[in-house]
């Protein structure tokens, strides 16, 4: 049997990269999550055009007084901060940081997780032992304390936050993807490919990866949520990049100024946006989780 004859293995199709999108559209809850995620992404892309004021510019009354802690109005839809800054403008620009950190961090995490998981699961034996022991060491590192110490030492910047997220969140994904690869490598079509003399690269890219891609996509989706929450958490405790505006930084500033409870128009928008964005990612991830584990499907 030739290697080409094995290319018709189950789950391998020319459009395997489009399959996740089709799955999201078929699931009504995942579709809601996809719609919210898409709207938020569009806001992030066009935020500089939509923001009516510069994010750090103090707003003044015609008499030259600072517009401090003004509630929502026609001029300032989400009111102003304790420093007279337009909340709506900061809120819109916060979308960009959430997606920048979330997407870049998740792609980096997904790449490392997939690399470790596929190599360890496919080759097994000594390679598997070495990679999984490295993963065990990484899993022993406490997440939040490490993030605080690392960002504190490296400096509060978006680049360093993404680096810390990458170092922290690949660990569980590597184990999850490895488990999926261990199942796939024992499939009949993989054994046929080996018997036909197919190379390791051919088997991995043509047979293994397409059939574990749902698991990879699920982990990447969850990693976006983890990355966004990590950046918001670090920014809230004062370790965010001071040169940019993020939702966590907005909450930190409101807390530091003593207006976390009183200036609801300052606190509510970033809080609600974080909940909606994380929820949309959960709804999308749930569809892939149900696909990977049929026992979770609704009757």
C-alpha positions as CSV (number, residue, x, y, z in Angstrom):
1,X,0.0,0.0,0.0
2,X,1.4,3.4,-0.9
3,X,1.7,6.4,1.4
4,X,-0.9,8.2,-0.8
5,X,-3.4,5.6,-0.2
6,X,-3.3,6.3,3.5
7,X,-4.1,10.0,3.1
8,X,-7.9,9.3,3.2
9,X,-7.7,8.6,6.9
10,X,-10.8,9.6,8.9
11,X,-10.9,13.2,9.9
12,X,-8.4,14.3,7.3
13,X,-9.8,16.8,4.8
14,X,-8.5,19.7,2.8
15,X,-10.6,22.1,4.8
16,X,-9.5,20.9,8.3
17,X,-8.6,24.5,9.3
18,X,-12.2,25.6,8.5
19,X,-13.8,22.8,10.5
20,X,-13.6,24.7,13.8
21,X,-15.6,27.6,12.4
22,X,-18.2,25.2,11.1
23,X,-18.5,23.6,14.5
24,X,-19.0,27.0,16.1
25,X,-21.7,28.0,13.7
26,X,-23.7,24.7,14.3
27,X,-23.7,25.1,18.1
28,X,-26.1,27.9,19.1
29,X,-24.3,28.8,22.3
30,X,-21.0,28.8,20.6
31,X,-22.5,31.0,17.8
32,X,-23.4,33.5,20.5
33,X,-19.9,33.4,21.8
34,X,-18.5,33.8,18.3
35,X,-20.7,36.8,17.6
36,X,-19.7,38.5,20.8
37,X,-16.0,37.7,20.2
38,X,-16.2,39.1,16.6
39,X,-17.9,42.3,17.7
40,X,-15.3,42.8,20.4
41,X,-12.5,42.1,17.9
42,X,-13.9,44.7,15.4
43,X,-14.0,47.3,18.3
44,X,-10.4,46.5,19.1
45,X,-9.4,47.0,15.5
46,X,-11.1,50.3,15.0
47,X,-10.8,51.6,18.6
48,X,-8.4,54.5,17.7
49,X,-11.0,55.7,15.2
50,X,-13.9,55.3,17.6
51,X,-12.3,56.9,20.7
52,X,-13.5,60.5,20.9
53,X,-10.6,61.7,23.1
54,X,-7.0,60.8,23.7
55,X,-6.8,58.2,26.5
56,X,-4.6,60.3,28.9
57,X,-5.9,63.8,28.1
58,X,-7.7,65.5,31.0
59,X,-11.0,67.1,30.0
60,X,-11.8,70.7,31.0
61,X,-15.0,72.6,31.4
62,X,-15.4,75.9,29.4
63,X,-14.4,77.7,32.6
64,X,-11.1,75.7,32.7
65,X,-12.1,73.4,35.5
66,X,-11.2,69.7,35.5
67,X,-14.1,67.4,34.6
68,X,-13.5,65.2,37.7
69,X,-15.8,62.2,38.3
70,X,-18.6,63.4,36.1
71,X,-21.3,60.9,35.4
72,X,-22.3,59.8,31.9
73,X,-23.4,62.6,29.6
74,X,-23.7,63.4,25.9
75,X,-20.2,64.7,25.8
76,X,-18.7,61.8,27.8
77,X,-20.9,58.7,27.4
78,X,-19.2,56.7,30.2
79,X,-18.4,59.8,32.4
80,X,-14.9,60.8,33.5
81,X,-12.3,59.5,35.9
82,X,-11.0,61.2,39.0
83,X,-8.3,62.7,36.8
84,X,-10.8,64.1,34.3
85,X,-10.1,61.5,31.6
86,X,-12.8,60.3,29.3
87,X,-13.8,56.7,30.5
88,X,-15.3,55.7,27.1
89,X,-12.1,56.4,25.2
90,X,-10.0,54.4,27.7
91,X,-12.6,51.6,27.6
92,X,-12.4,51.3,23.8
93,X,-8.6,51.3,23.7
94,X,-8.7,48.6,26.4
95,X,-10.1,46.2,23.8
96,X,-6.8,46.4,21.8
97,X,-4.7,45.4,24.8
98,X,-7.0,42.5,25.7
99,X,-6.9,41.1,22.2
100,X,-3.2,41.8,21.8
101,X,-2.2,40.0,24.9
102,X,-4.9,37.3,24.5
103,X,-4.2,36.3,20.9
104,X,-0.4,36.6,20.9
105,X,-0.2,34.9,24.2
106,X,-2.6,32.1,23.2
107,X,-0.8,31.5,19.9
108,X,2.6,31.2,21.6
109,X,1.1,28.9,24.3
110,X,-0.7,26.8,21.6
111,X,2.5,26.4,19.6
112,X,4.6,25.2,22.6
113,X,1.8,23.0,23.9
114,X,1.3,21.4,20.5
115,X,5.0,20.9,19.9
116,X,5.6,19.3,23.3
117,X,2.4,17.3,23.2
118,X,2.8,16.0,19.6
119,X,6.5,15.1,19.9
120,X,6.1,13.4,23.3
121,X,2.9,11.5,22.3
122,X,4.0,10.4,18.9
123,X,7.6,9.3,19.6
124,X,7.1,8.1,23.1
125,X,9.8,6.3,25.1
126,X,12.8,8.4,26.1
127,X,11.6,11.6,24.3
128,X,8.3,11.3,26.0
129,X,9.9,10.8,29.4
130,X,12.2,13.8,29.0
131,X,9.5,16.2,27.8
132,X,7.0,15.1,30.4
133,X,9.5,15.5,33.2
134,X,10.1,19.0,32.0
135,X,6.4,19.5,32.0
136,X,6.1,18.2,35.5
137,X,8.8,20.7,36.7
138,X,6.9,23.5,34.9
139,X,3.6,22.4,36.5
140,X,5.2,22.7,40.0
141,X,5.6,26.4,39.5
142,X,2.7,28.4,41.2
143,X,1.1,30.5,38.6
144,X,0.2,33.9,40.2
145,X,3.3,34.2,42.5
146,X,5.6,33.4,39.6
147,X,3.8,35.9,37.3
148,X,4.1,38.7,40.0
149,X,7.8,38.0,40.7
150,X,8.7,37.6,37.0
151,X,6.9,40.8,35.8
152,X,8.2,42.7,38.8
153,X,11.8,41.6,37.9
154,X,11.5,42.0,34.1
155,X,9.5,45.2,34.3
156,X,5.8,46.0,33.7
157,X,5.4,45.9,29.9
158,X,3.1,44.1,27.5
159,X,6.0,42.2,26.0
160,X,7.0,40.8,29.4
161,X,3.4,40.0,30.4
162,X,3.0,37.9,27.2
163,X,6.4,36.2,27.9
164,X,5.2,35.3,31.4
165,X,1.9,34.0,30.1
166,X,3.7,31.8,27.5
167,X,6.0,30.4,30.2
168,X,3.0,29.6,32.5
169,X,0.2,28.2,30.4
170,X,1.8,25.8,27.9
171,X,2.1,23.1,30.6
172,X,-1.4,21.7,30.9
173,X,-2.0,22.0,27.2
174,X,1.1,19.9,26.5
175,X,-0.3,17.0,28.6
176,X,-3.8,17.3,27.1
177,X,-2.6,17.3,23.5
178,X,-0.2,14.4,24.3
179,X,-3.1,12.3,25.6
180,X,-5.0,12.9,22.3
181,X,-1.9,12.0,20.3
182,X,-1.4,8.8,22.2
183,X,-4.9,7.7,21.1
184,X,-4.4,8.8,17.5
185,X,-1.0,7.1,17.0
186,X,-2.6,3.7,17.6
187,X,-5.3,4.2,14.9
188,X,-5.3,1.7,12.0
189,X,-4.6,4.3,9.4
190,X,-1.5,5.5,11.2
191,X,-0.2,1.9,11.4
192,X,-0.9,1.6,7.6
193,X,1.0,4.7,6.9
194,X,4.0,3.4,8.9
195,X,3.8,0.1,7.1
196,X,3.7,1.9,3.7
197,X,7.0,3.7,4.6
198,X,5.5,7.2,5.3
199,X,7.9,9.6,7.0
200,X,7.3,10.8,10.6
201,X,6.6,14.3,9.2
202,X,4.0,13.0,6.8
203,X,2.2,11.0,9.5
204,X,2.2,13.9,12.0
205,X,1.1,16.6,9.6
206,X,-1.3,14.5,7.5
207,X,-2.8,12.2,10.1
208,X,-2.1,13.2,13.7
209,X,-2.5,16.9,13.7
210,X,-5.7,17.1,11.7
211,X,-7.3,14.7,14.1
212,X,-6.2,16.4,17.3
213,X,-6.8,19.9,16.0
214,X,-10.1,20.2,17.8
215,X,-8.2,19.6,21.1
216,X,-5.5,22.1,20.1
217,X,-8.1,24.7,19.1
218,X,-9.9,24.1,22.4
219,X,-6.7,24.8,24.3
220,X,-5.8,27.8,22.3
221,X,-9.3,29.2,22.9
222,X,-9.0,28.7,26.6
223,X,-5.5,30.2,26.6
224,X,-6.9,33.4,25.2
225,X,-9.1,33.6,28.2
226,X,-6.3,32.7,30.6
227,X,-4.0,35.4,29.0
228,X,-6.6,38.1,29.2
229,X,-7.4,37.3,32.8
230,X,-3.7,37.2,33.7
231,X,-3.0,40.6,32.1
232,X,-6.1,42.1,33.8
233,X,-5.0,40.6,37.2
234,X,-1.4,41.9,36.9
235,X,-2.6,45.3,35.8
236,X,-5.1,45.5,38.7
237,X,-2.3,44.9,41.2
238,X,-0.2,47.6,39.6
239,X,2.1,45.5,37.3
240,X,0.5,46.5,34.0
241,X,2.3,48.5,31.3
242,X,1.9,52.2,32.4
243,X,2.3,53.4,28.8
244,X,-1.0,51.7,27.6
245,X,-4.6,51.5,28.7
246,X,-6.0,48.2,29.7
247,X,-9.2,47.2,31.5
248,X,-7.2,45.9,34.5
249,X,-5.3,49.2,34.7
250,X,-8.6,51.1,34.6
251,X,-9.8,49.1,37.6
252,X,-6.4,49.6,39.4
253,X,-6.6,53.4,38.9
254,X,-10.2,53.5,40.2
255,X,-9.2,51.4,43.2
256,X,-6.1,53.5,43.9
257,X,-8.1,56.8,43.7
258,X,-10.6,55.4,46.3
259,X,-13.5,55.5,43.8
260,X,-13.9,51.8,43.1
261,X,-17.4,51.7,44.7
262,X,-18.7,55.2,44.0
263,X,-17.8,55.9,40.4
264,X,-19.8,53.0,38.9
265,X,-19.5,54.4,35.4
266,X,-15.7,54.0,35.6
267,X,-15.7,50.5,37.0
268,X,-18.7,48.8,35.3
269,X,-17.6,49.0,31.6
270,X,-14.2,47.2,31.9
271,X,-15.7,44.7,34.4
272,X,-18.7,43.8,32.2
273,X,-16.5,43.7,29.1
274,X,-14.1,41.2,30.8
275,X,-17.0,39.0,31.8
276,X,-18.6,39.1,28.4
277,X,-15.3,38.4,26.6
278,X,-14.3,35.5,28.9
279,X,-17.8,34.1,28.6
280,X,-17.7,34.2,24.8
281,X,-14.5,32.2,24.8
282,X,-16.0,29.7,27.3
283,X,-19.0,29.2,25.0
284,X,-16.8,28.6,22.0
285,X,-14.5,26.3,23.9
286,X,-17.4,24.3,25.3
287,X,-18.4,23.4,21.8
288,X,-15.0,21.8,21.1
289,X,-15.0,20.2,24.5
290,X,-18.3,18.5,23.8
291,X,-17.0,17.4,20.4
292,X,-13.9,15.9,21.9
293,X,-15.8,14.3,24.7
294,X,-19.3,13.0,23.6
295,X,-20.4,12.3,27.2
296,X,-20.6,16.1,27.7
297,X,-23.1,16.6,24.9
298,X,-26.7,17.6,25.7
299,X,-29.3,15.0,25.1
